[in-house]
Amino acid sequence: MLKGVALARVAMTAAEFLDGLNTDWVQPMFMSDTQRQSRVLENQKGLVDKITSIDKMPPGLKHLFFVDTAITGIKDSLINLLGGTTPSFSDYYNAFEAASKYDDKDLTNELDNTFQLDKKEAQLEFDKYKAANKKREEKDKNSLLIDIDDSGSKLDNTPITSWEEVKTLDLGKEVVGHHLESLSLEEGKLRSELKRTQATLRNQGKSEDSPEILKAYDDYYSGINTKQNEHLAFFEEVFAKIPKGSDASDVVDSVIADIKASIAQNNLDKNNHTSGTKIKSAMSKVSSDLENKEHQYYIDRSEAVLAGHSSNSEFMKNLEEKYLRSTIDSLDAGNSDMDSLLAEYQNNETLKKIIEDFKKGLEKAKYDNLVSLHMSKQPTKGTFNMPDGLQPLTYWGMQTANGTHSTYDFTYGGDSNVNITIANMSGTEADLQRLGSTVSEAVRNTQASLSTELSQQVRSGIATSYTRL
């Protein structure tokens, strides 16, 4: 029984060997190198898959299939020695060695590392592409067609053998399509590079008017200009070949006009950015300087108040004068910078107006400070550094304070006035009663003769308010 099974297996192996000779030795003789490598890779994948499958079997069955695989390995090794595409003896040896040491995922990883099938497959695909591309280049090189869109291949375009055939609208679009797409990609790449450089420099603390960022912008605008001029040259060359007055000619002519306008706009943007950054930087410098001085003045002023200096003290006046003179110096320096920029951009009406408007603001601020400085210098009454809360004593106030009597004026209805001079009193209730009695007695004594006396004064012309008839 066993003898029969063995004989059957030998007969099967012989049949497999003959079939293998045909498949993996005779047929590969008529294959290209790439096709042969593809067959080798396919057979190695088969060996790895077989070893991985056997590893998942029960132990007894696993050993039986390993023995069967070893017999197949002998057959494949012989074909490989004859120059066939079957796995070699070393392939089988490495596969069995991995199976004896590892299981499951570890076995899969070891087989991947040993045979590197993915890497071989990628290389094979690349070789196929190279071979196909080489064949295509040869065909393209010997083609009688013209590459109307300048894409590098004649075979991708509408078959045209002469520029005289390029007349329709569709052919005109085909002519410009590749170059416009290429230009768009190149401009996008330059913009991305500018943004990346900007971000890097800003992270380093560079300002917009730093030499590094200005250079990044200059490189960007110069790069755009170069790319646009390169594509413009192609379109102008093609335009000369296309029949004039055709739809295709109109398409190319329109693209030429657009690119020229874009080049002019790019140059304008470059000049405006450089000029605008320079002007904005100069303005920012003046504003920042004035703001810092103002902040410092208020800090110094607050500290002086907290130290006990009054708002009209000499110290505070000197502090204000120092601040005003300092800001005037900054305004003069800013005006000088604006004058230089005005001379540089005299022919640019837009920039000229921006600079002139800013100069007017600086001049107004300067004259405001000059007026404030002038007013602070106006003479005031001297107090000889008298402490806060005390007022100086005047001469009249001193004389009044030293008098022994005080005069009071009482006004009654009409033009009647009564003047009373009394000795200084303490202001007690007794003093007030004594004053009242004295006034009453004087009025009674005077009342009796008041009419006669006034009549005599009138007759004698003494009364100033009386006019003789």
KENU-56788 format. One record per residue (C-alpha): x, y, z; residue in one letter; residue number from 0. Coordinates in nm, 2 decimals, always signed. Example, Ala and Ser with C-alpha at 12.3 -4.5 7.8 and 13.67 -1.06 7.14 Angstrom:
       X       Y       Z  r    k
   +1.23   -0.45   +0.78  a    0
   +1.37   -0.11   +0.71  s    1
% end
This chain:
       X       Y       Z  r    k
   +0.00   +0.00   +0.00  m    0
   +0.27   +0.25   +0.10  l    1
   +0.48   +0.13   -0.19  k    2
   +0.19   +0.22   -0.42  g    3
   +0.15   +0.56   -0.27  v    4
   +0.52   +0.63   -0.30  a    5
   +0.53   +0.52   -0.67  l    6
   +0.23   +0.74   -0.74  a    7
   +0.40   +1.04   -0.57  r    8
   +0.72   +0.98   -0.78  v    9
   +0.51   +0.96   -1.10  a   10
   +0.34   +1.28   -1.00  m   11
   +0.67   +1.46   -0.93  t   12
   +0.80   +1.35   -1.27  a   13
   +0.49   +1.49   -1.44  a   14
   +0.52   +1.82   -1.24  e   15
   +0.89   +1.83   -1.34  f   16
   +0.81   +1.80   -1.71  l   17
   +0.54   +2.06   -1.68  d   18
   +0.77   +2.29   -1.48  g   19
   +1.04   +2.26   -1.75  l   20
   +0.78   +2.38   -2.01  n   21
   +0.64   +2.66   -1.79  t   22
   +0.95   +2.78   -1.61  d   23
   +1.23   +2.69   -1.85  w   24
   +1.12   +2.67   -2.21  v   25
   +0.87   +2.95   -2.21  q   26
   +1.10   +3.21   -2.03  p   27
   +1.35   +3.16   -2.31  m   28
   +1.12   +3.37   -2.53  f   29
   +1.04   +3.63   -2.27  m   30
   +1.19   +3.98   -2.22  s   31
   +1.40   +4.04   -1.91  d   32
   +1.11   +4.22   -1.74  t   33
   +0.88   +3.93   -1.81  q   34
   +1.12   +3.68   -1.68  r   35
   +1.17   +3.88   -1.36  q   36
   +0.79   +3.90   -1.32  s   37
   +0.77   +3.52   -1.35  r   38
   +1.05   +3.47   -1.09  v   39
   +0.87   +3.71   -0.85  l   40
   +0.54   +3.53   -0.90  e   41
   +0.70   +3.19   -0.82  n   42
   +0.86   +3.33   -0.50  q   43
   +0.53   +3.47   -0.39  k   44
   +0.38   +3.12   -0.44  g   45
   +0.65   +2.97   -0.22  l   46
   +0.60   +3.22   +0.06  v   47
   +0.22   +3.18   +0.05  d   48
   +0.26   +2.80   +0.07  k   49
   +0.49   +2.81   +0.37  i   50
   +0.25   +3.06   +0.55  t   51
   -0.05   +2.83   +0.48  s   52
   +0.13   +2.52   +0.60  i   53
   +0.22   +2.70   +0.93  d   54
   -0.15   +2.73   +1.01  k   55
   -0.21   +2.36   +0.98  m   56
   -0.23   +2.11   +1.28  p   57
   +0.12   +1.97   +1.37  p   58
   +0.09   +1.63   +1.21  g   59
   -0.05   +1.76   +0.88  l   60
   +0.20   +2.04   +0.89  k   61
   +0.49   +1.81   +0.88  h   62
   +0.34   +1.60   +0.60  l   63
   +0.30   +1.91   +0.38  f   64
   +0.65   +2.03   +0.46  f   65
   +0.78   +1.70   +0.33  v   66
   +0.58   +1.74   +0.01  d   67
   +0.70   +2.10   -0.03  t   68
   +1.06   +1.98   +0.02  a   69
   +1.01   +1.73   -0.27  i   70
   +0.88   +2.02   -0.49  t   71
   +1.18   +2.22   -0.38  g   72
   +1.41   +1.96   -0.53  i   73
   +1.23   +1.98   -0.86  k   74
   +1.23   +2.36   -0.87  d   75
   +1.59   +2.38   -0.77  s   76
   +1.69   +2.16   -1.07  l   77
   +1.49   +2.38   -1.31  i   78
   +1.64   +2.69   -1.16  n   79
   +1.99   +2.55   -1.21  l   80
   +1.90   +2.50   -1.58  l   81
   +1.82   +2.87   -1.60  g   82
   +1.45   +2.85   -1.52  g   83
   +1.23   +3.09   -1.32  t   84
   +1.14   +2.86   -1.03  t   85
   +1.26   +2.94   -0.68  p   86
   +1.62   +2.84   -0.62  s   87
   +1.75   +2.60   -0.36  f   88
   +1.85   +2.89   -0.14  s   89
   +1.49   +3.03   -0.16  d   90
   +1.36   +2.70   -0.02  y   91
   +1.63   +2.68   +0.24  y   92
   +1.55   +3.02   +0.37  n   93
   +1.18   +2.95   +0.37  a   94
   +1.22   +2.63   +0.57  f   95
   +1.46   +2.79   +0.81  e   96
   +1.21   +3.07   +0.89  a   97
   +0.93   +2.82   +0.93  a   98
   +1.14   +2.62   +1.18  s   99
   +1.21   +2.93   +1.40  k  100
   +0.89   +3.14   +1.38  y  101
   +0.52   +3.12   +1.38  d  102
   +0.22   +3.33   +1.28  d  103
   +0.30   +3.70   +1.24  k  104
   +0.67   +3.65   +1.33  d  105
   +0.70   +3.40   +1.04  l  106
   +0.53   +3.65   +0.80  t  107
   +0.76   +3.93   +0.91  n  108
   +1.07   +3.71   +0.87  e  109
   +0.96   +3.59   +0.52  l  110
   +0.90   +3.96   +0.42  d  111
   +1.24   +4.06   +0.54  n  112
   +1.41   +3.76   +0.37  t  113
   +1.25   +3.78   +0.03  f  114
   +1.15   +4.15   +0.02  q  115
   +0.88   +4.08   -0.23  l  116
   +0.72   +4.43   -0.20  d  117
   +1.05   +4.60   -0.29  k  118
   +1.11   +4.37   -0.58  k  119
   +0.76   +4.42   -0.71  e  120
   +0.80   +4.80   -0.69  a  121
   +1.13   +4.78   -0.87  q  122
   +0.98   +4.56   -1.14  l  123
   +0.69   +4.81   -1.19  e  124
   +0.95   +5.09   -1.23  f  125
   +1.15   +4.88   -1.48  d  126
   +0.83   +4.82   -1.68  k  127
   +0.76   +5.19   -1.68  y  128
   +1.11   +5.27   -1.80  k  129
   +1.10   +5.01   -2.07  a  130
   +0.76   +5.13   -2.19  a  131
   +0.87   +5.50   -2.17  n  132
   +1.19   +5.42   -2.37  k  133
   +0.98   +5.25   -2.64  k  134
   +0.75   +5.54   -2.64  r  135
   +1.03   +5.80   -2.67  e  136
   +1.17   +5.61   -2.97  e  137
   +0.84   +5.61   -3.13  k  138
   +0.78   +5.98   -3.05  d  139
   +1.13   +6.07   -3.18  k  140
   +1.06   +5.91   -3.52  n  141
   +0.71   +6.04   -3.54  s  142
   +0.63   +6.29   -3.82  l  143
   +0.37   +6.46   -3.60  l  144
   +0.44   +6.80   -3.42  i  145
   +0.42   +6.86   -3.05  d  146
   +0.17   +7.14   -3.07  i  147
   +0.14   +7.20   -2.69  d  148
   +0.51   +7.16   -2.62  d  149
   +0.44   +6.89   -2.36  s  150
   +0.74   +6.68   -2.46  g  151
   +0.54   +6.42   -2.65  s  152
   +0.38   +6.43   -2.99  k  153
   +0.17   +6.12   -2.92  l  154
   -0.05   +6.29   -2.65  d  155
   -0.18   +6.56   -2.89  n  156
   -0.42   +6.57   -3.18  t  157
   -0.23   +6.42   -3.48  p  158
   -0.10   +6.73   -3.66  i  159
   +0.18   +6.72   -3.91  t  160
   +0.20   +7.10   -3.99  s  161
   +0.14   +7.42   -3.80  w  162
   -0.07   +7.53   -4.10  e  163
   -0.33   +7.28   -3.98  e  164
   -0.37   +7.46   -3.65  v  165
   -0.67   +7.68   -3.72  k  166
   -0.97   +7.57   -3.51  t  167
   -1.07   +7.69   -3.16  l  168
   -1.02   +7.35   -3.01  d  169
   -0.66   +7.32   -3.15  l  170
   -0.59   +7.68   -3.02  g  171
   -0.69   +7.57   -2.67  k  172
   -0.48   +7.26   -2.70  e  173
   -0.18   +7.46   -2.80  v  174
   -0.20   +7.69   -2.49  v  175
   -0.34   +7.43   -2.24  g  176
   -0.02   +7.26   -2.13  h  177
   +0.18   +7.58   -2.09  h  178
   -0.09   +7.77   -1.90  l  179
   -0.13   +7.47   -1.66  e  180
   +0.24   +7.45   -1.62  s  181
   +0.26   +7.83   -1.55  l  182
   -0.01   +7.80   -1.29  s  183
   +0.17   +7.52   -1.11  l  184
   +0.50   +7.71   -1.12  e  185
   +0.34   +8.03   -0.98  e  186
   +0.17   +7.83   -0.70  g  187
   +0.50   +7.67   -0.61  k  188
   +0.67   +8.01   -0.58  l  189
   +0.38   +8.14   -0.36  r  190
   +0.41   +7.84   -0.13  s  191
   +0.79   +7.89   -0.11  e  192
   +0.73   +8.26   -0.01  l  193
   +0.48   +8.16   +0.26  k  194
   +0.71   +7.90   +0.40  r  195
   +1.01   +8.14   +0.41  t  196
   +0.79   +8.41   +0.57  q  197
   +0.67   +8.18   +0.84  a  198
   +1.03   +8.07   +0.91  t  199
   +1.16   +8.42   +0.93  l  200
   +0.87   +8.55   +1.14  r  201
   +0.93   +8.27   +1.39  n  202
   +1.29   +8.39   +1.41  q  203
   +1.15   +8.74   +1.50  g  204
   +1.22   +8.91   +1.17  k  205
   +0.99   +9.21   +1.08  s  206
   +0.82   +9.27   +0.75  e  207
   +1.08   +9.54   +0.66  d  208
   +1.38   +9.32   +0.75  s  209
   +1.64   +9.25   +0.48  p  210
   +1.56   +8.88   +0.49  e  211
   +1.18   +8.91   +0.43  i  212
   +1.23   +9.18   +0.17  l  213
   +1.47   +8.95   -0.02  k  214
   +1.21   +8.67   +0.00  a  215
   +0.96   +8.89   -0.17  y  216
   +1.21   +9.00   -0.42  d  217
   +1.29   +8.64   -0.50  d  218
   +0.92   +8.56   -0.54  y  219
   +0.84   +8.85   -0.78  y  220
   +1.16   +8.79   -0.98  s  221
   +1.07   +8.42   -1.00  g  222
   +0.72   +8.50   -1.12  i  223
   +0.86   +8.74   -1.38  n  224
   +1.11   +8.48   -1.51  t  225
   +0.84   +8.20   -1.55  k  226
   +0.59   +8.44   -1.72  q  227
   +0.85   +8.55   -1.97  n  228
   +0.95   +8.20   -2.05  e  229
   +0.60   +8.10   -2.14  h  230
   +0.54   +8.42   -2.32  l  231
   +0.83   +8.35   -2.54  a  232
   +0.68   +8.01   -2.63  f  233
   +0.34   +8.16   -2.72  f  234
   +0.49   +8.43   -2.93  e  235
   +0.69   +8.17   -3.12  e  236
   +0.38   +7.96   -3.18  v  237
   +0.17   +8.26   -3.27  f  238
   +0.42   +8.33   -3.56  a  239
   +0.35   +7.97   -3.69  k  240
   -0.02   +7.97   -3.68  i  241
   -0.23   +8.10   -3.97  p  242
   -0.33   +8.46   -3.89  k  243
   -0.70   +8.53   -3.86  g  244
   -0.79   +8.18   -3.75  s  245
   -0.97   +8.10   -3.42  d  246
   -0.65   +7.93   -3.30  a  247
   -0.46   +8.24   -3.37  s  248
   -0.71   +8.45   -3.17  d  249
   -0.68   +8.22   -2.87  v  250
   -0.30   +8.24   -2.87  v  251
   -0.30   +8.62   -2.92  d  252
   -0.54   +8.66   -2.62  s  253
   -0.31   +8.45   -2.40  v  254
   -0.01   +8.66   -2.50  i  255
   -0.20   +8.98   -2.41  a  256
   -0.30   +8.83   -2.07  d  257
   +0.06   +8.73   -1.99  i  258
   +0.19   +9.07   -2.08  k  259
   -0.06   +9.23   -1.86  a  260
   +0.03   +8.99   -1.58  s  261
   +0.40   +9.07   -1.62  i  262
   +0.32   +9.45   -1.59  a  263
   +0.11   +9.39   -1.28  q  264
   +0.37   +9.17   -1.12  n  265
   +0.64   +9.45   -1.17  n  266
   +0.39   +9.70   -1.03  l  267
   +0.32   +9.48   -0.73  d  268
   +0.69   +9.44   -0.67  k  269
   +0.76   +9.81   -0.68  n  270
   +0.46   +9.89   -0.46  n  271
   +0.55   +9.63   -0.20  h  272
   +0.91   +9.75   -0.18  t  273
   +0.81  +10.12   -0.16  s  274
   +0.51  +10.06   +0.06  g  275
   +0.71   +9.86   +0.31  t  276
   +0.98  +10.13   +0.32  k  277
   +0.72  +10.41   +0.38  i  278
   +0.52  +10.21   +0.63  k  279
   +0.84  +10.13   +0.82  s  280
   +0.93  +10.50   +0.84  a  281
   +0.59  +10.60   +0.96  m  282
   +0.58  +10.32   +1.21  s  283
   +0.92  +10.43   +1.34  k  284
   +0.80  +10.78   +1.42  v  285
   +0.47  +10.67   +1.57  s  286
   +0.64  +10.41   +1.79  s  287
   +0.90  +10.67   +1.91  d  288
   +0.63  +10.92   +2.00  l  289
   +0.42  +10.66   +2.17  e  290
   +0.72  +10.54   +2.38  n  291
   +0.80  +10.89   +2.49  k  292
   +0.44  +10.96   +2.58  e  293
   +0.43  +10.65   +2.79  h  294
   +0.75  +10.74   +2.96  q  295
   +0.63  +11.09   +3.03  y  296
   +0.31  +10.97   +3.20  y  297
   +0.52  +10.72   +3.41  i  298
   +0.76  +10.99   +3.52  d  299
   +0.47  +11.23   +3.59  r  300
   +0.28  +10.97   +3.80  s  301
   +0.59  +10.89   +4.00  e  302
   +0.65  +11.27   +4.06  a  303
   +0.29  +11.31   +4.19  v  304
   +0.33  +11.01   +4.42  l  305
   +0.65  +11.16   +4.54  a  306
   +0.46  +11.48   +4.65  g  307
   +0.52  +11.72   +4.36  h  308
   +0.22  +11.94   +4.28  s  309
   +0.09  +11.98   +3.93  s  310
   +0.22  +12.34   +3.90  n  311
   +0.56  +12.28   +4.08  s  312
   +0.88  +12.37   +3.90  e  313
   +0.97  +12.00   +3.89  f  314
   +0.65  +11.91   +3.70  m  315
   +0.70  +12.21   +3.46  k  316
   +1.06  +12.10   +3.39  n  317
   +0.93  +11.74   +3.33  l  318
   +0.67  +11.87   +3.08  e  319
   +0.92  +12.09   +2.90  e  320
   +1.16  +11.80   +2.86  k  321
   +0.88  +11.58   +2.72  y  322
   +0.77  +11.85   +2.48  l  323
   +1.12  +11.92   +2.35  r  324
   +1.19  +11.55   +2.31  s  325
   +0.87  +11.49   +2.10  t  326
   +0.95  +11.79   +1.89  i  327
   +1.29  +11.64   +1.81  d  328
   +1.12  +11.31   +1.71  s  329
   +0.87  +11.49   +1.49  l  330
   +1.15  +11.68   +1.32  d  331
   +1.34  +11.36   +1.26  a  332
   +1.02  +11.20   +1.12  g  333
   +0.97  +11.50   +0.89  n  334
   +1.32  +11.47   +0.76  s  335
   +1.26  +11.10   +0.68  d  336
   +0.94  +11.19   +0.50  m  337
   +1.12  +11.45   +0.29  d  338
   +1.37  +11.19   +0.17  s  339
   +1.09  +10.95   +0.08  l  340
   +0.90  +11.23   -0.09  l  341
   +1.20  +11.31   -0.31  a  342
   +1.24  +10.94   -0.39  e  343
   +0.88  +10.89   -0.49  y  344
   +0.80  +11.23   -0.64  q  345
   +0.67  +11.07   -0.96  n  346
   +0.43  +10.83   -0.79  n  347
   +0.12  +11.03   -0.72  e  348
   -0.03  +10.76   -0.49  t  349
   +0.27  +10.73   -0.27  l  350
   +0.34  +11.10   -0.28  k  351
   -0.01  +11.18   -0.14  k  352
   +0.04  +10.92   +0.14  i  353
   +0.37  +11.08   +0.24  i  354
   +0.24  +11.44   +0.22  e  355
   -0.07  +11.36   +0.43  d  356
   +0.16  +11.20   +0.70  f  357
   +0.39  +11.51   +0.69  k  358
   +0.09  +11.74   +0.76  k  359
   +0.01  +11.53   +1.06  g  360
   +0.36  +11.55   +1.19  l  361
   +0.37  +11.93   +1.14  e  362
   +0.04  +11.98   +1.32  k  363
   +0.17  +11.78   +1.61  a  364
   +0.49  +11.98   +1.62  k  365
   +0.31  +12.32   +1.63  y  366
   +0.07  +12.19   +1.90  d  367
   +0.37  +12.10   +2.11  n  368
   +0.54  +12.44   +2.03  l  369
   +0.23  +12.62   +2.15  v  370
   +0.22  +12.41   +2.47  s  371
   +0.59  +12.48   +2.53  l  372
   +0.53  +12.85   +2.48  h  373
   +0.24  +12.86   +2.72  m  374
   +0.43  +12.68   +2.98  s  375
   +0.70  +12.95   +2.97  k  376
   +0.45  +13.24   +3.05  q  377
   +0.53  +13.42   +3.38  p  378
   +0.33  +13.34   +3.69  t  379
   +0.32  +13.49   +4.04  k  380
   +0.62  +13.35   +4.24  g  381
   +0.55  +13.16   +4.55  t  382
   +0.91  +13.10   +4.65  f  383
   +0.85  +12.72   +4.65  n  384
   +0.57  +12.75   +4.91  m  385
   +0.44  +12.41   +5.03  p  386
   +0.11  +12.29   +4.88  d  387
   -0.21  +12.42   +5.05  g  388
   -0.07  +12.76   +5.16  l  389
   -0.15  +13.09   +4.98  q  390
   +0.09  +13.39   +4.98  p  391
   -0.01  +13.69   +5.19  l  392
   -0.07  +14.02   +5.00  t  393
   +0.02  +14.36   +5.13  y  394
   -0.34  +14.47   +5.16  w  395
   -0.42  +14.15   +5.34  g  396
   -0.14  +14.21   +5.58  m  397
   -0.26  +14.58   +5.65  q  398
   -0.61  +14.46   +5.71  t  399
   -0.50  +14.19   +5.95  a  400
   -0.30  +14.44   +6.16  n  401
   -0.58  +14.71   +6.19  g  402
   -0.75  +14.79   +6.53  t  403
   -1.09  +14.89   +6.38  h  404
   -1.31  +14.75   +6.10  s  405
   -1.55  +14.94   +5.87  t  406
   -1.89  +14.80   +5.77  y  407
   -2.12  +14.93   +5.50  d  408
   -2.50  +14.88   +5.54  f  409
   -2.72  +14.95   +5.23  t  410
   -3.09  +15.02   +5.28  y  411
   -3.35  +15.07   +5.01  g  412
   -3.27  +15.32   +4.73  g  413
   -2.94  +15.50   +4.75  d  414
   -2.92  +15.52   +5.13  s  415
   -2.58  +15.38   +5.27  n  416
   -2.46  +15.38   +5.63  v  417
   -2.09  +15.34   +5.71  n  418
   -1.99  +15.22   +6.06  i  419
   -1.64  +15.20   +6.20  t  420
   -1.60  +14.99   +6.52  i  421
   -1.32  +14.84   +6.71  a  422
   -1.22  +14.48   +6.64  n  423
   -1.44  +14.24   +6.82  m  424
   -1.41  +13.87   +6.91  s  425
   -1.76  +13.79   +6.77  g  426
   -1.92  +13.69   +7.10  t  427
   -2.29  +13.75   +7.17  e  428
   -2.21  +14.04   +7.41  a  429
   -2.01  +14.21   +7.14  d  430
   -2.30  +14.18   +6.90  l  431
   -2.54  +14.33   +7.16  q  432
   -2.30  +14.62   +7.22  r  433
   -2.28  +14.69   +6.85  l  434
   -2.65  +14.69   +6.81  g  435
   -2.70  +14.94   +7.10  s  436
   -2.44  +15.17   +6.97  t  437
   -2.59  +15.18   +6.62  v  438
   -2.94  +15.24   +6.75  s  439
   -2.83  +15.53   +6.97  e  440
   -2.64  +15.70   +6.69  a  441
   -2.94  +15.68   +6.46  v  442
   -3.17  +15.83   +6.72  r  443
   -2.94  +16.13   +6.79  n  444
   -2.89  +16.19   +6.43  t  445
   -3.25  +16.15   +6.31  q  446
   -3.38  +16.48   +6.47  a  447
   -3.14  +16.71   +6.29  s  448
   -3.11  +16.50   +5.97  l  449
   -3.38  +16.68   +5.77  s  450
   -3.26  +17.03   +5.86  t  451
   -2.90  +16.94   +5.78  e  452
   -2.98  +16.79   +5.44  l  453
   -3.19  +17.10   +5.35  s  454
   -2.91  +17.33   +5.43  q  455
   -2.67  +17.12   +5.23  q  456
   -2.90  +17.14   +4.93  v  457
   -2.94  +17.51   +4.95  r  458
   -2.56  +17.56   +4.98  s  459
   -2.50  +17.33   +4.68  g  460
   -2.31  +17.08   +4.89  i  461
   -2.53  +16.79   +4.79  a  462
   -2.38  +16.65   +4.47  t  463
   -2.71  +16.51   +4.36  s  464
   -2.89  +16.84   +4.37  y  465
   -2.92  +17.07   +4.07  t  466
   -3.02  +17.44   +4.13  r  467
   -3.33  +17.55   +3.93  l  468
% end
